[in-house]
Amino acid sequence: MTHFESTPAESFGFKEILYSKAEWVATITINRPHNYNAYSTPALEELATAFRDAAFDDSVGVIVYTGAGHRAFCTGGDVKEYEQLYTNRPRDYWKYMRLFRFYIESIVNTGKPVVARLNGMAVGGGNESQMACDLAVMAEHAWIGQVGTRVGSVAAGGATQWLPLLIGDRRAREMLLFNGRIPAHQALDWGLVNRVVPSVTKDGGFIEGASKDEIKKALAEEDGYAISLERLDEVVRDLADQLLQQFPECVRYTKQQINFWKDLAWHQTVGHAGDWLALHYSSYEPWEGMRAFVEKRKPRYMELRRLAAEGGSSEFVWGPPAIECAECGAVGIPSGFTFCGACGAKLNGARAASDAAGPGEAAGAAADAAPTTPVGGGR
């Protein structure tokens, strides 16, 4: 009798991920290719459940973590979900960060080696996810990057903690402050991954060291170019077989020892990060950054800088809640409003919209009190 008997993978009925167990290897796949394998809130719960099950199953010796298709391993949190839910209910982002924390820790604390199979781009929380794994094998057409400061967030779910450990302080700052793309061979050179594998084919044959143009054609399936993950699978399976030829308890404790600095950096910072991000989601930056991403336009970075430099508010969309209506007594009205959003009365002494934080012109009557769409992509 045991409380930890092996459970069939198909019995979980997952909707956002794929889960399989065979030949001592558990494979966990984010199955959201329509969103470039960005994880939703329910997906985080399913992922944590799958990693826990694989960790407790004695018929599993190695875990492979990957994404569906060939375009993305994982692109982090679903920014559309962030914009729709968490910028409207910032307190819920603290809860979301707890789920994300459970998910990341379920990878780090498996007690078994986890191999990240990077079948496509690993961006934002996707890079943090692959860094939580023990080893990473990357398809040559894939790339790695962060996006936090570009969309109004901070990559404090693993990137700020672990990038300095993996690639050094200066390179970490470059990734986190510029949010550029790190191609496969650069990622290998920097130490972000362990292997890079050819994935671009021309008329059925693999190309070693594919160029940017060849990768672009392969992704578009033009001129006989295509993407094949056959060699990626071969290398991942070879690593899994090598890992299985080690004593499992020695592997578990070796992993625990190696994780010391990763655990130290993580536990010293992630709780604070969750609280700060939840508070930050009530401010102007994520509101503008997430909307710009969803609307596929460039965020108005310089507009927020100009507002702060000119004495306006770069923290609140329509200025701080500082006005009271003399007519109806409504309080907490944004300083950028000219009219009361409750009764429509003219607000005496209201600051002009050009001096406040709101995008566009000042609000009119109650029907016009909501911010207009500004004119002008997870952690």
C-alpha positions in Angstrom: 0.0 0.0 0.0 1.4 3.4 -1.0 -0.1 6.9 -1.3 2.1 7.6 -4.3 1.2 5.0 -6.8 1.6 5.7 -10.5 -1.4 7.5 -12.1 -2.1 7.2 -15.8 -1.3 10.5 -17.5 -4.5 10.5 -19.5 -6.6 10.3 -16.3 -6.0 14.0 -15.4 -8.1 15.3 -18.3 -6.0 18.4 -18.8 -7.3 21.1 -21.2 -4.4 23.5 -21.6 -1.5 21.1 -21.6 -0.6 17.7 -23.0 0.8 15.0 -20.6 2.3 11.6 -21.3 4.5 9.0 -19.6 6.4 6.3 -21.5 9.8 4.6 -21.2 10.7 6.3 -18.0 10.1 9.8 -19.5 7.3 12.1 -18.7 6.6 14.8 -21.3 4.7 17.9 -20.4 3.6 20.2 -23.3 2.0 23.6 -23.2 -0.8 23.2 -25.7 -1.8 26.7 -26.6 -0.3 27.3 -30.0 -3.0 29.8 -30.9 -1.4 32.1 -28.2 2.2 31.1 -29.0 2.0 28.8 -25.9 1.5 31.6 -23.5 0.2 30.1 -20.3 -3.1 31.1 -18.9 -4.1 31.1 -15.2 -5.7 27.6 -15.6 -2.6 26.4 -17.5 -0.4 27.2 -14.6 -2.5 25.0 -12.3 -2.4 22.2 -14.8 1.4 22.5 -15.3 2.1 22.4 -11.5 -0.2 19.4 -11.2 1.7 17.5 -14.0 5.1 18.3 -12.6 4.1 17.2 -9.1 2.7 13.9 -10.5 5.8 13.3 -12.5 8.0 14.1 -9.5 6.1 11.5 -7.3 5.9 8.7 -10.0 8.7 6.1 -9.6 8.1 5.0 -13.2 9.4 8.4 -14.3 13.1 9.1 -14.3 13.3 12.2 -16.5 10.9 15.0 -17.4 10.8 16.7 -20.7 9.1 20.1 -20.9 8.1 21.6 -24.2 5.5 23.5 -26.2 3.2 22.5 -29.0 4.2 23.1 -32.6 7.5 24.7 -33.8 6.9 28.4 -33.3 7.0 28.8 -29.6 8.2 26.9 -26.5 6.5 29.4 -24.3 5.9 33.2 -24.5 5.2 33.6 -20.8 1.9 34.9 -19.4 -1.1 35.6 -21.6 -0.9 39.4 -22.0 -4.5 39.5 -23.2 -5.5 37.9 -20.0 -3.4 40.4 -18.0 -5.0 43.3 -19.8 -8.6 42.0 -19.4 -8.3 40.8 -15.8 -5.4 41.9 -13.8 -5.1 45.5 -14.7 -8.8 45.7 -13.7 -8.3 43.7 -10.5 -4.7 44.2 -9.4 -5.3 42.4 -6.1 -5.9 39.2 -8.2 -2.4 39.6 -9.7 -1.0 38.7 -6.3 -3.0 35.5 -6.4 -1.8 34.9 -10.0 1.8 35.3 -8.9 1.3 32.7 -6.1 0.1 30.3 -8.8 3.1 31.2 -11.0 5.4 30.6 -8.0 3.9 27.2 -7.3 4.4 26.3 -11.0 8.1 27.4 -11.1 8.8 25.7 -7.8 7.2 22.5 -9.1 9.8 22.4 -11.8 12.8 23.3 -9.6 11.7 20.9 -6.8 10.9 17.8 -8.9 13.8 15.9 -7.5 14.3 14.6 -11.1 16.1 16.1 -14.0 13.9 18.3 -16.2 15.0 18.9 -19.8 13.6 21.9 -21.6 12.9 21.1 -25.3 13.0 24.5 -26.9 11.0 23.9 -30.0 10.5 27.6 -30.7 10.9 31.0 -29.0 11.2 31.2 -25.2 10.1 34.7 -24.2 9.4 36.4 -20.9 8.1 33.8 -18.5 9.0 31.2 -21.2 12.6 32.0 -20.6 12.1 31.9 -16.9 10.4 28.5 -17.3 13.3 27.1 -19.3 15.8 28.4 -16.7 13.9 26.6 -14.0 14.7 23.4 -15.8 18.0 21.6 -15.3 19.1 21.3 -19.0 17.9 22.9 -22.2 18.2 21.8 -25.8 17.3 24.5 -28.4 16.2 24.3 -32.0 18.3 26.5 -34.2 15.4 28.6 -35.4 14.3 29.5 -31.9 15.3 32.5 -29.9 15.2 33.7 -26.3 14.2 37.1 -24.8 12.5 39.1 -22.1 9.8 41.7 -22.4 9.0 43.0 -18.9 10.0 46.7 -19.1 8.5 46.9 -22.6 5.0 45.9 -21.6 4.8 47.6 -18.2 6.0 44.7 -16.0 9.2 43.4 -14.4 10.7 40.0 -15.1 10.9 39.1 -11.4 9.6 35.6 -11.9 13.0 34.0 -12.4 14.8 36.3 -14.9 16.0 39.0 -12.5 17.0 36.3 -10.0 18.6 33.7 -12.3 20.0 35.5 -15.4 22.9 36.9 -13.5 23.7 33.4 -12.2 23.6 31.8 -15.7 25.1 34.4 -18.0 26.6 37.1 -15.7 25.6 40.5 -14.5 26.3 42.6 -17.6 24.6 40.2 -20.0 21.7 39.9 -17.7 21.2 43.6 -17.6 21.4 43.7 -21.4 18.6 41.2 -21.7 16.4 42.7 -19.1 16.8 46.4 -20.0 16.8 46.1 -23.8 14.4 43.1 -24.3 16.3 42.0 -27.4 16.3 38.7 -29.2 19.0 36.2 -28.3 19.4 33.8 -31.2 20.2 30.1 -30.6 24.0 30.1 -31.0 24.4 33.2 -28.9 22.2 31.6 -26.2 24.6 28.6 -26.3 27.7 30.8 -26.2 26.2 32.7 -23.2 25.3 29.6 -21.3 21.5 29.9 -21.5 21.2 26.5 -23.1 23.2 23.3 -23.3 22.7 22.2 -26.9 21.7 23.8 -30.2 20.3 21.5 -32.8 19.7 22.1 -36.6 16.0 22.5 -37.3 15.9 24.3 -40.7 15.6 22.1 -43.8 15.9 22.7 -47.5 14.2 20.2 -49.8 14.2 17.7 -46.9 17.8 18.1 -45.9 19.0 19.7 -42.7 21.0 23.0 -42.9 23.8 23.4 -40.4 24.1 27.0 -39.1 21.0 28.4 -40.8 21.1 32.1 -41.5 18.4 34.6 -40.5 17.0 34.6 -44.0 16.9 30.8 -44.1 15.1 30.7 -40.8 12.6 33.3 -42.0 11.9 31.3 -45.1 11.6 28.0 -43.1 9.1 29.5 -40.8 7.1 30.8 -43.8 7.6 27.5 -45.6 9.0 29.3 -48.7 11.3 28.1 -51.5 11.6 24.5 -50.2 12.5 25.6 -46.7 10.8 24.1 -43.6 11.2 23.4 -39.9 11.8 19.9 -38.7 12.2 19.0 -35.0 13.4 15.5 -35.8 17.0 16.1 -34.6 15.8 18.0 -31.6 13.8 15.0 -30.5 16.9 12.8 -31.1 19.1 14.9 -28.9 16.5 15.2 -26.1 16.0 11.5 -26.1 19.7 10.9 -26.0 20.1 13.2 -23.0 17.2 11.5 -21.3 18.8 8.1 -21.8 22.1 9.3 -20.4 20.3 10.7 -17.3 18.5 7.4 -16.7 21.8 5.7 -16.5 22.5 7.3 -13.1 21.4 6.4 -9.6 18.1 8.3 -9.0 18.6 9.3 -5.4 22.1 10.6 -6.1 20.6 12.6 -9.0 18.0 14.0 -6.7 20.4 15.2 -4.1 22.9 16.5 -6.7 20.1 18.6 -8.1 19.2 19.8 -4.6 22.8 20.9 -4.0 23.2 22.6 -7.4 20.0 24.5 -6.7 21.4 26.3 -3.7 22.2 29.6 -5.3 19.1 29.5 -7.5 16.9 28.8 -4.4 18.6 31.6 -2.4 18.1 34.2 -5.1 14.5 33.1 -5.7 13.3 32.9 -2.1 14.9 36.2 -1.1 13.0 38.1 -3.8 9.9 36.4 -5.3 7.5 37.2 -2.4 8.4 40.9 -2.6 8.1 40.8 -6.4 4.6 39.4 -6.2 3.4 42.1 -3.8 5.1 44.9 -5.8 3.7 43.7 -9.1 0.2 43.5 -7.7 0.4 47.1 -6.6 2.1 48.2 -9.8 -0.8 46.7 -11.9 -3.0 49.5 -10.6 -0.8 52.1 -12.3 -0.4 53.8 -15.7 2.5 51.7 -17.0 0.9 48.3 -17.2 -2.4 49.8 -18.3 -0.7 51.4 -21.3 1.8 48.6 -21.9 -0.8 45.8 -22.0 -3.2 47.8 -24.1 -0.5 48.6 -26.6 0.4 44.9 -26.8 -3.2 43.9 -27.4 -3.8 46.7 -29.9 -0.5 45.9 -31.7 1.0 49.4 -31.4 4.0 50.9 -29.8 3.5 51.9 -26.1 3.8 55.6 -25.4 6.9 55.5 -23.3 7.9 59.1 -23.9 4.5 60.4 -23.2 4.7 59.0 -19.7 8.2 60.5 -19.3 6.9 63.9 -20.5 4.1 63.9 -18.1 6.4 63.3 -15.1 8.9 65.8 -16.3 6.2 68.5 -16.7 4.7 67.9 -13.3 1.8 65.7 -14.4 1.0 62.2 -13.3 2.8 59.3 -14.9 1.2 56.9 -12.2 -2.5 57.4 -12.9 -4.2 57.4 -16.3 -6.3 60.5 -15.5 -4.3 61.9 -12.6 -4.5 61.1 -8.9 -8.0 60.8 -7.3 -7.8 64.3 -5.7 -11.0 66.3 -6.6 -14.3 66.6 -4.8 -17.5 67.6 -6.6 -19.2 70.6 -4.9 -22.6 69.6 -6.5 -23.0 66.0 -5.4 -20.2 65.5 -3.0 -18.5 62.8 -5.0 -14.9 62.4 -3.9 -11.8 60.7 -5.3 -12.4 62.2 -8.8 -9.2 62.1 -11.0 -7.5 65.4 -11.2 -7.7 65.3 -15.0 -11.5 65.5 -15.1 -13.2 68.7 -16.0 -16.7 67.3 -15.2 -17.9 65.1 -12.4 -18.3 61.5 -13.6 -21.2 61.0 -11.1 -23.5 64.0 -11.8 -21.9 65.7 -14.8 -21.4 69.0 -13.0 -18.5 71.3 -13.9 -15.6 70.8 -11.5 -14.4 74.1 -10.1 -10.6 74.4 -10.1 -10.1 71.2 -12.0 -6.7 71.0 -13.7 -6.7 71.2 -17.4 -6.4 67.9 -19.2 -3.1 69.0 -20.7 -1.6 69.3 -17.3 -3.0 66.0 -16.0 -2.3 62.4 -16.8 -5.2 61.5 -19.1 -4.6 60.6 -22.7 -6.5 62.8 -25.2 -8.7 65.7 -24.1 -10.4 66.2 -20.7 -13.5 64.2 -19.9 -16.8 65.7 -20.6 -20.1 64.6 -19.0 -20.5 61.3 -17.2 -20.7 59.4 -20.6 -17.3 60.7 -21.5 -15.7 60.2 -18.1 -13.8 57.0 -19.1 -10.4 57.3 -20.7 -10.3 57.4 -24.5 -8.2 54.9 -26.5 -4.7 56.4 -26.9 -3.2 56.7 -30.3 0.0 55.3 -31.0 4.4 43.1 -27.5 4.4 38.9 -20.1 6.4 39.2 -17.4 
